[in-house]
Amino acid sequence: MINYLINLFFPKVCCGCHKLLLQNETVFCTLCRHELPLTQYHVDPKNEAVKKFYGKIDIQFAAALLYFNKKGIVQELIHNLKYKGHQEIGTVLGSWYAEDLKGLQLKIPFDAVIPVPLHKRKFKERGYNQVTAFGKEIASGFEIPFIENVLIRKLYTKTQSKKNLLGRSENIENIFDVEFSESEHNKHFLIVDDVLTTGATLEACSRALLKIPGAKISIICIAMAH
């Protein structure tokens, strides 16, 4: 009865198109679910996400679940996840992608999932890290730790989405650092982020983590600019 009243006065809507969800639908309506532009990068070892880092940094694996296009459904999802508090989007997408990724025969298994961190000031402003729910589902799928206290963001920066591609690449090298103990040595870290654009942020995160002796890096994003 209580759930009926909640749904009556606060009906659940699709996070993609904002239409009312049917009783058996969660987060996305069936139409939006089938219209999500899947990359299938995880089955291609030479995919476009991997190519972003060629000649820049040594990574073991990289992939993104969805293509990101301006004015598209994925932009709407990322906006709702990042600015509207709809962390359930990250949970659902992380659960889906974890199932896909577990089917791969990776040469080097992941040891821990690490989210691209927010600065403390940005975290206070937003109240949450938009990639946490996604990353936790990936970690749960692989039954490995989700670690938030190794990779740290030292500097506060403005929202990347309002910058052009050149602006996103500038002055980012010294933003991140690591705090680790011997227990983090020789680990394969899977970095998770929301949208892969130039790759500058993820490259900087990777360089910081590679300060850890024996560290190996892989990268997973919810979406990649296309």
VMD Tcl script that draws the C-alpha trace (Angstrom):
set ca {
  {0.00 0.00 0.00}
  {2.82 2.41 0.93}
  {4.70 1.65 -2.30}
  {1.49 2.20 -4.27}
  {1.00 5.63 -2.70}
  {4.66 6.58 -3.30}
  {4.40 5.59 -6.96}
  {1.10 7.45 -7.24}
  {2.43 10.77 -5.98}
  {6.07 10.31 -7.06}
  {5.90 8.15 -10.19}
  {9.14 6.61 -11.42}
  {10.28 7.83 -14.80}
  {12.90 6.61 -17.26}
  {16.29 8.29 -16.73}
  {16.73 8.39 -20.50}
  {13.47 9.74 -21.94}
  {11.55 10.70 -18.74}
  {8.48 8.66 -19.64}
  {6.70 6.76 -16.90}
  {8.23 3.38 -16.16}
  {6.09 0.27 -16.33}
  {5.83 -2.01 -13.33}
  {8.54 -4.38 -14.58}
  {10.96 -1.61 -15.66}
  {13.78 -0.19 -13.52}
  {15.77 3.01 -14.18}
  {15.33 2.70 -18.00}
  {12.28 1.98 -20.09}
  {12.53 -0.99 -22.45}
  {12.83 1.26 -25.51}
  {15.75 3.27 -24.08}
  {17.44 0.08 -22.90}
  {17.44 -1.26 -26.46}
  {18.54 2.07 -27.92}
  {21.66 2.39 -25.74}
  {24.65 2.64 -28.13}
  {26.84 -0.23 -26.93}
  {30.48 -0.11 -28.04}
  {31.39 -3.80 -27.61}
  {34.93 -2.53 -26.98}
  {35.52 -5.19 -24.33}
  {35.76 -7.90 -27.02}
  {38.23 -5.94 -29.18}
  {41.78 -5.75 -27.75}
  {42.61 -2.93 -30.21}
  {39.50 -0.84 -29.59}
  {39.34 2.97 -29.72}
  {39.63 3.32 -25.95}
  {42.93 1.41 -26.00}
  {44.18 3.56 -28.89}
  {43.64 6.70 -26.79}
  {46.65 5.70 -24.71}
  {48.99 4.33 -27.40}
  {52.46 5.78 -26.95}
  {51.40 7.67 -23.83}
  {51.12 5.17 -21.03}
  {51.33 1.42 -20.56}
  {47.90 -0.05 -19.89}
  {46.78 -3.67 -19.86}
  {43.18 -3.16 -21.00}
  {40.73 -0.35 -21.72}
  {37.07 -0.25 -22.69}
  {33.86 1.76 -22.41}
  {30.33 0.45 -22.23}
  {28.55 3.11 -24.31}
  {29.15 5.70 -27.02}
  {28.64 9.30 -25.86}
  {27.08 11.67 -28.39}
  {25.96 15.26 -27.84}
  {22.17 15.50 -27.39}
  {21.96 11.71 -27.21}
  {20.48 9.39 -24.62}
  {23.86 8.71 -23.01}
  {24.47 12.40 -22.44}
  {21.10 12.54 -20.67}
  {22.04 9.54 -18.51}
  {25.43 10.98 -17.57}
  {23.84 14.34 -16.76}
  {21.27 12.68 -14.49}
  {23.97 10.58 -12.85}
  {26.44 13.41 -12.38}
  {24.23 16.35 -11.46}
  {20.79 15.01 -10.50}
  {21.81 12.40 -7.95}
  {20.56 9.39 -9.92}
  {23.26 7.03 -8.72}
  {21.04 4.08 -9.60}
  {22.12 4.68 -13.21}
  {25.69 3.82 -12.27}
  {24.52 0.78 -10.33}
  {22.56 -0.68 -13.24}
  {25.22 0.06 -15.87}
  {27.97 -1.30 -13.61}
  {26.05 -4.51 -13.03}
  {25.48 -4.99 -16.77}
  {29.09 -4.33 -17.68}
  {30.49 -6.51 -14.93}
  {28.65 -9.48 -16.44}
  {30.11 -8.72 -19.89}
  {33.63 -8.25 -18.55}
  {33.60 -11.41 -16.48}
  {33.12 -13.38 -19.69}
  {36.55 -12.26 -20.93}
  {39.63 -14.39 -20.42}
  {41.89 -11.56 -19.24}
  {45.58 -12.43 -19.05}
  {46.04 -10.40 -15.88}
  {43.14 -10.43 -13.41}
  {42.15 -7.20 -11.70}
  {43.10 -6.86 -8.03}
  {41.13 -3.72 -7.12}
  {38.83 -1.08 -8.59}
  {39.77 2.59 -8.11}
  {37.47 5.48 -9.09}
  {38.79 8.71 -10.56}
  {38.56 10.78 -7.37}
  {36.89 14.11 -6.76}
  {38.61 16.86 -4.84}
  {37.25 17.18 -1.29}
  {35.68 20.52 -2.17}
  {33.96 19.10 -5.27}
  {32.77 16.08 -3.28}
  {31.26 18.41 -0.68}
  {29.52 20.44 -3.40}
  {28.07 17.40 -5.19}
  {27.66 15.08 -2.21}
  {28.91 11.98 -4.02}
  {31.35 10.76 -6.66}
  {29.35 9.97 -9.80}
  {31.46 6.89 -10.63}
  {31.25 5.26 -7.19}
  {28.07 3.25 -7.82}
  {29.35 2.06 -11.22}
  {32.74 1.12 -9.79}
  {31.29 -0.71 -6.81}
  {29.18 -2.89 -9.10}
  {32.24 -3.72 -11.21}
  {34.18 -4.58 -8.06}
  {31.32 -6.69 -6.76}
  {31.09 -8.56 -10.04}
  {34.77 -9.48 -9.88}
  {34.68 -9.97 -6.09}
  {37.58 -7.57 -5.57}
  {37.99 -4.48 -3.34}
  {36.71 -1.03 -4.28}
  {39.40 1.37 -3.00}
  {38.89 5.11 -2.57}
  {41.88 6.10 -0.41}
  {44.88 5.30 -2.64}
  {44.43 7.68 -5.57}
  {43.83 11.27 -4.45}
  {43.07 14.52 -6.25}
  {45.31 17.27 -4.92}
  {43.89 20.25 -6.81}
  {40.37 21.56 -7.28}
  {39.41 21.99 -10.93}
  {36.29 23.30 -12.64}
  {33.85 21.00 -14.42}
  {35.51 19.39 -17.44}
  {32.31 19.28 -19.49}
  {32.41 23.07 -19.96}
  {35.95 23.04 -21.39}
  {37.05 22.42 -24.94}
  {39.32 19.50 -25.74}
  {42.48 21.60 -25.44}
  {41.39 23.00 -22.10}
  {40.76 19.51 -20.76}
  {44.34 18.51 -21.49}
  {46.04 21.50 -19.90}
  {47.56 21.57 -16.42}
  {46.32 18.13 -15.41}
  {49.57 16.26 -14.91}
  {50.05 17.25 -11.26}
  {46.44 17.02 -10.12}
  {46.64 13.43 -8.80}
  {48.88 11.61 -6.35}
  {48.88 8.33 -4.44}
  {49.03 7.29 -0.80}
  {49.91 3.62 -0.50}
  {51.49 0.96 1.65}
  {53.38 -2.21 0.78}
  {50.07 -4.06 0.53}
  {49.37 -2.17 -2.73}
  {52.61 -3.29 -4.38}
  {52.35 -5.48 -7.50}
  {48.60 -4.93 -7.92}
  {46.57 -4.62 -11.10}
  {44.35 -1.57 -10.61}
  {41.20 -1.04 -12.67}
  {40.47 2.69 -12.89}
  {36.81 3.62 -13.50}
  {35.46 6.93 -14.81}
  {32.27 8.27 -16.38}
  {33.23 9.61 -19.84}
  {36.46 9.10 -21.77}
  {37.21 12.13 -23.96}
  {40.86 13.09 -24.54}
  {42.10 10.57 -21.99}
  {44.17 13.24 -20.21}
  {42.54 12.72 -16.80}
  {42.88 8.95 -16.95}
  {46.46 9.24 -18.17}
  {47.27 11.45 -15.18}
  {45.57 8.98 -12.82}
  {47.51 6.11 -14.35}
  {50.84 7.91 -14.01}
  {50.11 8.53 -10.34}
  {49.21 4.88 -9.69}
  {52.28 3.67 -11.56}
  {54.37 5.24 -8.80}
  {53.39 2.15 -6.82}
  {56.05 -0.56 -7.30}
  {54.90 -3.29 -9.66}
  {51.54 -1.62 -10.42}
  {49.60 -2.45 -13.58}
  {46.75 -0.36 -14.93}
  {43.49 -1.03 -16.78}
  {40.69 1.43 -17.50}
  {36.90 1.11 -17.74}
  {34.49 3.98 -18.47}
  {30.74 4.22 -18.63}
  {30.98 5.96 -22.00}
  {33.41 7.27 -24.61}
  {32.96 10.40 -26.71}
  {32.17 9.37 -30.26}
}
mol new
graphics top color blue
foreach p $ca { graphics top sphere $p radius 0.5 }
foreach p [lrange $ca 0 end-1] q [lrange $ca 1 end] { graphics top cylinder $p $q radius 0.2 }
display resetview
